[in-house]
Amino acid sequence: MEKSQSYTVTDGPDVDTAIWKFWTKRRYVLVIMCFFGFANAYGLRVNLSVGIVAMTKLVNKTDENGFTYEAPDIDYSKGEISIILSSFFYGYILTQVAGGIITRYISAHIVYGIGIFLTALFTLITPLIARNFAALVTVRIIEGLFEGVTFPCLHSMLSKWAPPLERTRMVGIAFAGNYIGTVISMPLSGILGEQLGWESIFYVFGALGVLWYVFWLLLIQESPEKDTRITEEEKNYILKTLGAQRKTVPPTPWRKIWTSTAVWAIIFAHFSENWGYYTLLTQLPTFLNDVIGFDLTKAGFTSSLPYLTMGVLLAPTGYLADLLITKNILSVTNVRRIFNCGGFVAQCVFMMTAGYLTSPTGIIACLVLGVGLGAFSISGFAVNALDIAPSFAAILMGITNTFATLPGIISPLLTGAIVTADQQDPSQTDLLNSQWKIVFIVSASIYLVGCVVYWFFASGELQEWAVVENEEDNEIQMDKKKKFAGDVGGYDNQSMEYGDGE
């Protein structure tokens, strides 16, 4: 059984200035720092996708007899490259649920900061061990372990900082860092690799991650109550809209979580979105080099265009989703369904089309639109855990992102198994193109499956099992259902009842 939530629109001064005067609002300072945190995290993650091209590029070498010949700087096979590119996710998958659990006992802002900081430190040592296959794989696995806690930490932080009517836009702003980080890191990695050598890629991104951590320590606090820079107006607004916070950690209803169709809808959607995303994230520079013949720098810039489009669209789509809920135009459930499945259908169509086109311009346009319009799906499944179980949102994100990490492991290996033709052999050009077509068709099909499952099983309403059991917390939940946000200085206290969207 689901609990229908009642929200009150509050158009007070804190709400009016929340966006355009974000620097005066501590909750938006947090989310902007999360934006830069994710930008760094994804820069640290994806720089190897371009870096591996530079590392294995043909260079002039001289043998012991003084003869000059061409050979890869680091001679990794395609199979070894696939393992290297997927190895990050071997560690990443292990700390998703653990990250959600840890944040129930250690402040999420501490775990989030340390996770990115340590990933940056291991990135700095990458050039020292890159010529050793086993060492490189090991370092990438360790980086994945530390970075795996970041998404559960975000949901834990937002459960304390994000008013429900601002959830979608705040998640959208933070998530935009993922894609802007990709946008910056891919072309910048290409330039660094060409101009300063591939080692510089890892030194620059590692240093940026350490610098971000210094600012994180200076600016971010655990909660509104502990933030010494927050105004009383903003603190009261956040606390009243969220309700009283528990002093103790409630038990996790594991069985009910695993048997919830609403949770499984998020799992399927998250897996589907990440399959297409990780396929392009790890393989797009190679695809552009194989099929279109772009050099390293051009491939890096072009590879970033889809993520630039998504990064730009995330904030406005999140704001639109919140607006539809605030104005009582659509229920929370239907906003999540329509945005998520609309994004998936667009991605399915454009990914499939890209597989059949031969024009470089057409292929790139389809990939840009296919990935970019995925911004709508982020306003669906990515926020959904905060709707259905805010008290357990970090753990739910850990669970769903565990499944959603599998594509990062499977997709590069599957692509490596499918794409076996030699790009250097002109006689295999048609074979190479047809093999890449299969890669895109697989991604499009997975988007379609995720769309169907999410449409029929998703919910935007508080789940019965997510209502806490003790007397104090039940009183809090009942108060939330009767009157969300309270009277916090606003002048339009119009109650809006949301059903289950059926």
N, C-alpha and C positions, 0 to 999 in steps of 0.2 A: 504493500500500500504506500502511496506517495502522499506527502504533505503539501497542500497548496499554500504558496507563500503570498503574503500580503505586503506590498511595498508602498511606501509613502513618498511622493515626489517632494523634494525639498529644494527650493530654488533660492536658498540663502546665499550670502556673499561668498561663502567658501566654495560653493558649487560653481558660481558664476566665473570665478577666477581660476578654477582648477586647471584649465588647459593653458590659456595664453599667458598666465602668470605662474607657470609651473615652478619657477625657481623660488617662489615664496611658499610653496606647499611642500612639506617634508615628505609626504607620500609620493609626490612626483619627483623629488630629488632621489628617493629610493629607486623608483622605477627607471629613471634615466641612468642611474649608476648600474642598474641591472642590465639596461640596454648596452652600455659599454662593456659590462662584464661578459655578456653573451657574445658581443662582437669580438672581444679578445678570445673567448673560449673557442669560437668557430674559426677564428684566424689561426689559432694554435692547432686546430683539428684539420683544417682543409689545406694548409700550406703545403703539406706533403703531396697532395694530389698534383700540384704543379711542380713541386720540388723534385718528385720522382722522375718527371720528364727531363728536367735539367740534369739530375744525377746520372741518368742513363744515356744522356746525349752523346753522340759521336764526337770525340775530340782527337786531336793529333797526339800520338804517343811515340816515343822512341825506344826501340828495343836495345838490348845489350850490345848489339853490333853497330848501333848508330843509325839503323834504318827507321824512317818515320812511317807510321801507319795510322789508320783511323780505327778507333775502338771506343766502346762506351767508357765513360769515366768510371762508372761502377757497373760491372757486368751482371746485372740481375736479369733472370729470365722473366717471361710474362707471368708464369706461375708464381714465382717468388714476389713479383710486384703485386699481384693480386692478394697474396698473403699479407704483405706489408701494409697495403691500403686497408685491409679489413681488420688487422690486428688491434688497432685502437679500440674497436668495438668488443673484442674479447674481454677487455677490462671494463669497459663502459657498461656492459650489461650486468656486471656483478654487483654494482653499487647503487642501482636504481632503488630497489625496495629498501636496502640497507640505509640509503640516504634519507628516505622518508621516515624510517624508524629513528635514526639518529637525531633528526631535527625535533623529535618529541622530547628529547632530554638535553640536547645542546642547541643553543640558539642557532637558527638557520643562517643568520647573517655571518656568523663565524665560520660555519661549515662551507658556505658558498664561497667566501673569500679565500679560505685556505685551499679549497679544491682548485680554483683557477690559478692561484699563486704557485702551487706545487706543479701543476701542469706546465706553467711557464718555465719553471726551473729545469724540468726535464727536457723541455724544448731547447733550452740553451746548450745542453750537453749533446744534443743529437749529432752535430757535425763531427764530434769526437769519436762516435761509435758507428757512424752510418755505413762504413765499409764492411762491417761485420753483420751479416744477415741476422743471426740469432740475437745479437745485442740490440739491433734496431727494432726487431719485433718485440723484444722484451720491454724496451723503453716506451714504445707505443702502447703496449698493454697497460703499463703503469700509468701513463698519461690518461688513458681511458678510465682507469679506476678512480682517479682523483676528479676527473671531469664529470663522472657519472652522477655525482650528488647534486649537480647544479639545478636541474629542473625540479626535482622534489623540493629543494630549498626555496625556489621561487614561489611555489604554491604555499609553502609553509609561511613565508614572509608575507605574502599577499593575504593570507587568512587573518593576519593581524593588522594589515595596513590598508586593504582595499575595500571601500564601501561597495556593497553589492551592485548598486547601479553604475559603478565605475569599473567593475571587474574586467569587462571585455576590453575596454580601451587600454587599461593598465597592463593586462596580459599582452595585448597587441603591441604596445610600445616596447615592452621588455623583449618579446619575441622578435621584434624587428631587428634587434641587435644581432640575432643569428644570421640574418640574411645580409645586413649591411656589412657584418664582419666577413661574410663570404665574398661580397662585392669588392671589398677593399683588398682582402688577402689574395684573391686569385690574380688580378692584374699586378698587384704590387709584388707578389712572389715571382711572376713572370719577369718583371723589370729587374728585380734584384738578382734573379738567376742569370739573366743575360748580361747585366752590367757589372755585378760584383761577385758573381760566383754563387753556386747553390748554397754554400754554407751560410751566406749572409741572410738567407730567408729565415733560418731558424734563430739566428742571433737577434734580428730585428723584432720578430714576433715574440720571442721570449722576453726581451727587454720591455716591450710594451705591456705585456701581462704583469710584470713586476711593478711597473709604474702605476698601472691601474689599481693594484692592490694597496699601494700607499694611500691613494685618494680614498679608497673604500674604507680603510681603517680610520681615516680622519673624518669622514662624512656620515657614516651609516651607524644607526643604533638598532637594537633588537625590536623595539615596539614603540608606539606613540607615547606610552607612559614613561619610557626610559630615555626618550629623546629630549635633550636639554634645549634644543633650538626650536622646537615646535611651538606654535602659538596655542593658547588655550582654546581658541575658537576651532582650530583644525583638530586638535586632540579630542575635544568634546564631540565634534561632528563624527569623527571616525569611531569613537567608542560607542556612541549612541546608536549609530547605524549598524554596527556589528553586534551590539549587545554585550553583556558582561562576559569576560574571558574566564575560562576555568583556571583554578589554582592547581589542580591535579591533572595528571594524564589519564584520560578515559581509556578503558580497555578497547582494543581493536576488534571489531566483529568480523574476524577473518572468514568464517563460513558464509556469512551473509554477503560479504563483499564478493567472494568467488562465485556465488550463485546468483548474483544480481545481473539481470539482462542489461540494465543501464550501464553497468561497468563494462560488460563485454562489448557493448556497442562502441564505447570509447576505445577499447582495446583494438577492435577491428579497424576503426577509423584511423587511429594513431599508427597502426602497422601499415595501412595502405598509403597514407600520406608519406611516411618515412621511406617506403620502398622506392617510390618515384624520386623523392628528394635525395636519398643516399645514392641511388643509381647515378644520377647526374652529378652529384657532389664529388664522387670518387672517379667517375668515368668520363665526364664531359670533356676535359682537356684531351684525353686520349682519343675520344671519338672525333673531336674537331681536327686533331692531327691525322687520324687514320682516314677519315672519309672526306673531309673538306680540305685537308692539307695546310691548315693554319700552322704558322710557326709558334714557338713557345710564348712570345709576348702577346701576339694576336689572339692565341687560344685562351690566354689568361684573361684578357679583357672581355672577349666574347662570352667566356664561361660565366662571367659575373653578371651579365645582363639579366638573366632570369631572376636572380636573387635580388638585384636592384629593384626590379619591378615589384616583387613580393614585399620587400622592405618598405617601399614607398606606400603600398596599398594597405599595409597592416593597421596603421593607426586610423585612417578614415573608415575602413571596414569595421574595426572595433567600435568606433564612435557610432557608426550607423546601427550596428547591432544593439548597442545600449539605448540609442534613441528609440528604436522600434519597441523596446521593452518599456522604456520610461513613458512613452506616449500611449501605451496600452494598444498598440496596433497589432502586435503579435505576442503570443505567450512566449515565455522563456524556451519552452520545449520546441516550438515551431521556429523560433529564431535560430536555435542550434541546428535543427534539421535542415532548414532551407539554406543557411549559409554553408554548412558543411557539405551537403550533397550537391549544391550548386557548384561549389569549388571542385568537387570530385568529378562531376560530369564534364566540366570544362577541361580539367586536366586529362581525363580519359580521351576526349575527342582530339585535343591538340597533340598528345603524346602519340596516339595512333596515327594521326596525319603525318607527323614528323618522320615516322618510320617509312612512309611511302613516297615522300618527296625526294627529289634529286637536286633541287636548287638550293645552294647554300643559304641564300636569303630566306627562302621559305622555311627551311629546316630551323634556322635560328629563330625566326619569328614565331613558329609553333612552340618551340621550347621556352621562349620568353613568356608567351601567353599562358602556356600550360603550367609552368611553375609559378608565375606571377599571380594568376587568379586563384592559386591555392591559398592566398591571404584570406579569402572568404572561409575556407575550411578551418583556419586557425581560430576564427570567431565562433566556430562550432565546437569541435571535440576538445580543443586545447583549454578551453575555459570550463568545460562541462563538469569536471571534478569539483570545482568550487560551488557549482549549483547543487549537485546531488548529495554531497557530503563534505561541507566545508571543514568540519572537525577532523576529517581524515583525508583532506585533499592532497597532502604531501605524500602519504602512503599510496593513494590511488595513482598519482602521477608516477611514482616509482614503479608500480605494477604495470601501468599501461606503457610506460617508456621502456620497461624491460622487454616487452613483446615488440615494441617499436624499434628496438635496437637490433633485433634479429636481421632486418634487411641490411643493416650496415655490415653484418658478417656474411650473410648469404649472397647478397647482390653482387659484390665484387667477384666472389668465387664463381657464381653462376655466369656472370659476364665473361670471366676469363675462360670458362669452359665452352661458352657459346662462340665467342670471338676468337677463333684460332687462325684465321687467314693472316698471311704476312703482308703488312702494309707496304713493305719495300718491293714486293713482287707484283708488277703490273698485271700479270695474268690472273691474279687472285682478287682483283678489284671488285668484280661483281659478287664474288663470294663474300668478301668483307662487308660490302653494303648489305647483303641479304642477312648476314649474321647480326649486324647492328639493328636491322629491322626487327628481328626476333626479340632483341632486348627491349625495344620500345613497346612492342605488342604485349609482352609480359607485364610491363609496368602499367599499361593502360587497362589490362584485364584486372589487375589487382585493385586499381582505383574503383573500377565498376563494382567489384564484390564489396569493398568497404562502403560504398555509397548505399547499396541495397540493405546491408545489415544495419547501418546507422539509421537509415530512414525508418525502419520498422521497429527498432528496439531502443532508440535513444530517448532520454527524458531530460528535462531541465528543472525538475522539481526535487525538493528535499526528500530523500528516501526514508522510509520508516525506520530502517536499521541505523540510519545516521542520526536519529534523534537520541540524544544522550539520556541515560536512564535515571540518574538520581534526581531527587526532588528539586534541588536548586536549578539544575540544568534544564529540567522539563519546564520550569517556570520561565527560564530564559527563552526557550524555543517557542513557547506559547506566546510570549510577548512579541517575538519576532513575527509570528504568523498574524497577530492581530494588528500590529502597527510597526512597520519597518521605518527606521530612521528617526522616529519620534518627532518632537517639535524642537528643531535645532536652529531656530531663527529664521526659518523659511516662511513664505507667505502663501504657498499653494499646497496645502496639506490635503490633496485629493487622493483618497485611497484607491488603489488599483488591485483588484483580486485576480490572481492568475490561476487557472486550472491546469490540467495536465496536457492541454493542447490538443486533445482528441476532438 
